[in-house]
Amino acid sequence: MNTYQINVDLSQTFQSIEGFGASGAWSLDRVGSEWTEENKNKLADLLFSNERGIGLSMWRFNIGAGSIETDQEIIKDPWRRAECFKAGKDQAYDWSKQQGQQWFLRAARARGVERFIAFVNSPPVWMTKNGHGQPDQFVGSTNLRAECITDFVEFLADVLEHFQQMNLPFQYISPINEPTWSWDLANQEGNRYNNTDIKAVLKALNDERVKRRLDVEIDAAEAVEYLALLDDDLYAKFIKNDSTYRGGNSAGSNGEYRQYIKTLLGDPEMREIIGNKVSAHAYWSDHFAGDERLVQLRRYVRENLKRYHSDAKLWMSEYCVLNENGPGRDLSMETALSIARLIHFDLVETEVTSWQWWLALSPYDYKDGLIYTDYLNNGDQQTIITSKTLWALGNYSRFIRPGSVRINLQGADNKDRLMGSAYYNKDEDQLSIVFINYSYDDEKVKMVLNNLSKRIDLLTLKAYVTSETQDLSELEIKDAQSVVDIPARSVVTLVYC
C-alpha cells in the first residue's frame, strides 16, 4: 500500500463551480404523472436531498415540442415523446401539460435546489417546416421556419414568465441542443441549426429577454461533443490531418456546423448575449475513445477558450455512455469509476464550471441513467434501482456546492491509479477534496494543507466513500491530521471544516 503526500494550497485558485445537475427528460413526465407520492418522493430524495441522496444543485427541465401528438410513427418509443404547452399559434397555453416534470421541478425546489435550466430539443411542432419534432433531409439548414423565430422566442419567454409567477424561476434558458447533429427522422425531438441560424435565434431571444426584463441567462450552444467546439486549425492539429469537423450532420452543405467557440466567443455581440460562456456535451471523450480524448482534447478546448477570452467559462451540460459501450445497464463501480474519472478531467483540464448528467431516471438497458426503473406501464411495479454512478456523482455534487472554488492540489494525478482535486467554499469555510482510486490496490494519503484560515489540528475531518460495497458512506476518521485510507476501486470525498 502506497502513501501519497498530497499538497493543497488554498491561495492558488482556479474556476468557481456553479453546480452539478441532471435532466428530467423524458421519463419523469411519465413517472411524475403515474407514480405514487411515496415513490416519487423517494426518487426526489435520492436526486436532491443532501441527507438522503446526492444533493444535486442544478436541474434541467425539458420544454417539449409536442411530438406526443404528431410523431407516433417516427418516435416509436412513447417514453421519448413530449407534450407542449402550446398546441398552435392561436391556441391558448395549457399549463397542465408536462405535469410529471413539473412535479419534480417543485420537488427539487422544496429540497433546496436553486439553479434551474430550461432546455429545448426542438421548437414546437407548429413552428417547424415539416410539422414534426425532428427534421428530415428536405428542410435545409434547420427545421425552424424563418418566419417563426419571433414566435419561438416569445413562446420561450412566456414559459419563463409563467414559471417565475409560479415561484419556480429558471435561471438559464437553452434554446438549442446539439445543433451539429442532422436529427433527420430521429427517434426523439431534435433540430439542427447552422451557425447563422444559431445567431439569429440567440439575437431574437436576447431582444425578447431585454424587452421583458427577464432575469435569465442564455445558454448556448450545447455542442454535441468537444471536437465541435474547436477552431479548424486546432481540430486539424488534434486529429493530425487537414480535414474539418462534420460530426453527425448529413446536411453539412447547408452552412457551418462547427467552431462554436469561435462563432460565439469570437463575436463580441454573441459573447455578451451568452455571458462569455459556452456549453458542450462530453460525448465520445471518455477512456473508451482513447487517452488523447480523455486528457489532451480537454487541454485543446481550454486553449481554444483562452484564445478568445481569458475568463471564458465552459459548462459540460450533458453526458452518458454512448455507442458500442452504451448498451447494458452497469450498476457497478466499473462504469462509476469511468464517469468519476471523466468528471475529474473535466474539472481539472477543461476547467468546467458546471457538470450535468443526461437522464436522472432511465427505463432502458443502457448506461444513460443515474437511477433506473423497470416500470413501463400503469400497474407495473414502481421500481427504483440506484447505480454506483449516482453515488459517485454524489461524491462531487453533495459537497462541492455552488460558489466553491477549485484550488491547487498536487500529488494525485495518475489516471490509472490515484486522482484528486480540491475545492474551497468560503461561505461555509469548508474544504472538500475528491479522490478517485482507479487501481485495484488500497492507497493512503497524507494531507499537507497550506494557507488555511486556521490550524489543521482545529479542523474536523469527515470522509465519504463510494465503492462496490458502500454508497457515499461515512468513514470513521480519528482526526484531521490522520493519514486516510482510499480503498481500491473507490471514490472518496474528504471534508475539512
N, C-alpha and C positions, 0 to 999 in steps of 0.2 A: 504494500500500500504506500503510495506516494503522499508526501505532504507538500502542498504548494504554498509558497508565500505570495499572498495577494496584496498588492498595494493599491489603495483607493485614495484619491486626492480630491477633496471637495472644492478646491479652488480652481480646478480645471473642468470647465463646463462645456456641454455641447447642446443638443436640441432640447426644447421644452416639450413634454409629452401632453398631447391633447386628449388622448383616450384610447381605449381598446373596445371594439364593438363586434357586432354580428348582425345578420339580416333576418327579418321576419317573413321574407317572401319564401314561397307562396303557401307553404304548408300551414303556417299559423293562421291563415284565413279559414282553413277547414277546421283546424283544431280549436281555435278560439271561438268558433261558432257551434261546435258539436260536442265538445268535451264537458265533463262536469266541472263545477267551480273548484272542487278539491284538487283535481288533477291539473287543471290549468294553473292553479296557484303553486303546486309542486314544481311545475315546469318553470314558472316565472321565478321562483326562489332560486333554482339552480342557475339561472342565467344572470339574475340581477342582484341577489342578496349577497352582502359581504359576510354574513354569518353562515348561511346555509348553501351558498353557491360560489360563483366565481366573480361576482361583483362587476359585471360589465359597466363601463362608464359612457358608452355610446350605443345607440340603437338605430338601425336602418329600417325605414318604413317604405315599402314599395307602393308608389302611386300607379294603380293598374290602368290598362288601356281599354279594357272591355272585351278582351279576347274570349271570355266565357260565353259571349253571345254570338261571336262571328267565326270563331276558329276551331270548332269542334273537329273538323276534318283535317286540319293542319296540326293542331296541338292535340294529339291523341290522348295524352295523359291529363285527366281532369284536375290533378293536383298542380299542374303547371299553368293553368289558365287563370286570368284575373278579372275581377269586376272593375267598373269605372264609376266615378262619382257623377259623371255627366254623360248621358247617352246620345246627345246631339247638340248642335249649335243653339237650337231654340228650345232645348229641353231644360227643365229645372234640375238643380242639383239634388241628388238623392244621397244624403249623408248616412243612410243606413247601410250602404254598400261597404264592403271590406270590414265588416264588424269584427271578424276574428283578429285581424291585425290591430284594429282599434282597441280591442280588449288588452292586448299585450302592450300597446303603447301606454295605456293607463297604468298597467301593472308595473311597467318599467319606471314610470314617473313616481308611483307610490313607493317604490323601493329605492328611490334616491338618484336614479339616472337623470342627468340634466342636459345631456347633449344628444340631439336627435337629428338624423339626416333623412330627408325625403328624397327618394331617387326614382327615376323614370327609366324604364326599358324601351318603351315605345310611346309616342303621342297617342291620345285616344283614337280609336279606330276611325271615328268620323272625321278626323283630320288627315288621314293617310291617303295616298294616291290609289291604293288598291283596296281600301276598306278593310284591311286586316292589321293585326298587331305585329306583323313582320313583313319585310319587303319580299319582292320577287325579282327576277332578272330584268324585268321591263320597267322598273320605276326610276332608274337612273341613279343619281348620286345619293339620294335619300328618299325615304317613303313619306316624309312630311311635306304636304303641299305648301308651296311658297306662300300662297295667299292665306294660309292658316297659321303662320308663325305668330301673328298677333293673338289669334285665338288660343294658341298653345300657351304662351306666356301669361295671358290673362287667366286661363284655367289654372295654371300653377299658382299664381298669386291668390286666386280665390281659395284654393285648397289651403295655402299657408295661412290666410286670414281666418278661415273657418277654425282651424285647429288652434290658432292663437286665441280666438274667442272662447274656445273650449278649455283654456288653460293647459293646452298641450302644444306649446310652440315648438316649431322646428328652428334650429339654429343654422341649418345648412340645407340648400336645395341643389340637387344634382340632376340636371335636365337631360343628360346624355350618358349613355352607358355603352362602353366598348364600341366606339364608332368605326373602328377599323374593320370589324367583322362584317361579312356580307349580310348575314342573317336571312338569306333567301329561304323562305318556307321553313323557318326554324321551328323546332318543337317547343318554343317558348316565345314570349314577347321580346322584340328586339328591333333595332333600327340602326342603319349606318348613316354616317354624315361625313362628307369630306371636310377639309379644314375651312373652306369658305362657308359651308353650311354651319359648322360649329360656331364660327364667329358671328354669323347672322343671328343664331338663336341666343347666344350669350349677350350680344348687344341689346337685343329686344328685351330679354329678361332683365337685364340691368336697368334699362329705361323704365320698365314696369316697377321694378323694386324701388327706384328713386321716386317715381310718381306717387306710389302708395306709402312711401316711407317705411318699407318693410325692414325690420331688423333681422336680416338673414344673410349669410354668406353664400356665394355661388361656388359650387364645387365642380371642377372640370379637369380632365376630360374622361376620367375613369378608363384610361387606356387599357387594352386587354392584356398587355404584358410590357415588361420593361424595355424590350427591344424597340417597341413602337414609340417610345419617348425620345430615342436618341437622334441627334443630328446625323445626317447622312455620312459625314466623314467618320464620326465615332462608331456608327453602326458597321461601316466597312472595315474599320480598324479592328473591331471586336470579332467579327466573323471571318476576317482575313481574306476578303475578296471585295470586288468593286461593285457588287450589286446593291440595290436599295431595298428597304424593308417593304414587304407586302402583307405579311400576316395571312389572315384568312379571308381577305377581300377579293372576291372574284370580279368585282366591279372597279378595279383599280384604275381603269382608263377614265373614270368619271371624276378625276381630281386627285388631290393628295390626301392620303390616309395614314400619315406617319409624322414624325418630327414634332411631337406635341409640346415638348419643352420649348423649342424654338418658336412654334406657332403661337403659344400662349404667353410665355415669359419674354420672348424676344420682341413682342409687340407691346409697347407701353400702355396702350389703351386696354388690351386684354389683361395684362399683368395687374392693372388697377382693378379691373372688374372682378377678377378671381382672387384678389388679395395676396398676390405673389406666392401662390400655392398651386401645385398640380397634384392630381391623384392618378394612381395607376394600380392595376391588379398584378399580382406576382406570379401569375400562372407560368408554368414551364421554367421556373427559376430555382427549383429545388435540386437536391443532390441527384435525383433521377436523371436530370439533364446534364450532369457533369459539374465538376468543381468550378469551372470557369464561370458558369452562370450563378452559382451559389455565392461566390465572392467577387470575382473580377467584374462581372456585369454590374453589380451593385456599385462598385467604385466608378465605373464609367457613368452611371446615372448621376451620382453625386458630382463628378467632374462636370458633366453637362449642365446641371443646375447652376453651379457656380459660374459657368461661362456667361450666364445672363444676369445673375444677381447673387451676391454673396450670402444673403439671408433668405433665399428661396426655400420654401418648405415643400415637403412631399408627404402625401398620405399613401399608405398601402391600403386600398379601400375594398379589396375583395380577394379571397384566396380559398381554394380547396385543392385536393389532389386530382389531376385530370389525366386523360389519355389512357395508355395501357396500364398505368399504375392506379387509376381511379377505381375500377370495378372491385367490389368486395369490401364490405364493412370490415374495418380493423379497429376493434375497441381497445387494443393492447397498446403497450408502450412503443411498439415498433413505429407506428405512424406518429404517435405523440412526440417522440424524440425528434423525428424528422421535421415536424412542424415547429417544435421549440427551437431547433437549430436555425430554421428559416427566419423565425421571429428575431432571434439573436442577431443574425447578419443584417436583417432589415434595419434593426435599431442601431447597430454599431458601424455598418458600412454605408448603407443608403441613408442613414440618419432620418428615418421616417418619424413624423410627429404623431402619427396615429396608425394603428394596425387593426384591420377589420376582417373577420371571417365571413364566409359566404352563408350557408344555411345554418341557422341556430338549431333547427329541428329538421331531420330528413326521414322520409319513409322508405328510402332507397337502399339497395345493396351496393353502396358506393361510398367512397371516402369524402363525402361532402357535408357531413353533419357534425355538430358538437354533441348533440343528443339525437337519438334515433327512436322511431316508433314502428311497430308492425301494424298499427291501426290504418285501415284504408277506407272503411265504410262504416256508417252509423250502425251501432250494435257490436262492432268489433271491440275487443279488449283494448282499453286505452293505456298501452304500454309506454313506459318511459325508460329508455335504455341509455345510460351515460357511457361516454367513451373516455379513455385516458387523455385524448386530445382536449376535451373540455377542461379537465383538471390541470393539464399542463399550461393551457392558455391562462387559467386562473392563477398560476404562479406569477404571471405578469399583471393581469387585469385587476386582481383583488388588492394588490399592494402598490402598484405604480399608478397613482391617481393623477387626474388632470392637474397640470401645473408642476408636476415633478420634473426635474431637470436631470438629464443623463450626465454623469460625471466620469472622470477618468478612472479606469481600472486596468491594472497591469498584472500579468502573471497567469492568466487563463484565456488562451486564445488558440487552442488546438481543436480544430473542427471534428477530429476523430476521437478526442478524449474529453478534455475539460474546457468549457467556455464560460465566461462570466461577464456580466455588465451591471453597472451600479447607477442608482437614481436617488436624488435627494429632494424631499418635499419640505420647503422652507416653512410653510404654514403649520405643518404637523411636526416640524423638526424631526423628520423620520428619514432614515437611510435604508433603502431596500436594495439588496444585491441578489441577482438571479444567476444560479449556476446550473449548467447542463452537463451531466456526466454521460457522455455518449458511449463510453467504454464499458467493458464487462468486468472492470475492476473497481472495488471501492477505493475512494480517494479521501484525502483530508485537506482542509485549507486552514492556514493560519493567517488571520487578517491583520494588516497594518493600515490603520485609518489615519489619514493626515488632514489637518486643518478642520477638525471637528469643532463644534461650538462648545463642547465640554469634554472632560476626560473620559476615556473609554471605560474606566472602572466604575463610572457613574451611570453608564448606559444599561438598558435592559435589552437582551437579545432573545428573539424568538426565531424559530426555524420551521418551515413548512415543506413537506416532501410529497411529490407525486412519483409513484413507482408502480411496478406491476402489482404490488400488494397494498398500496396506500394512495388515498385520494386527497391531496392537499392537507395531509395530516400534520399536526404539530409534533415536532421532535422535542425531546427533553434536552435542554441546554443548561449547563451549570451556571455560566456567567458570560458576560460579553467578551471576555478575553479568552474564551475557550477555543481550542482547536476543534473544528466542526467536521463531522463525517459527511461526505457526499456519496451516498450509495451508488453502486453500479447501475447504469441504465435508469437514471432518475433526473428529475428537475427539482431543485431545492431553492427556496427563497429565504434569505436571512433578512430580518427586520431589526434594525437598531433604533431605539428611541429612548 
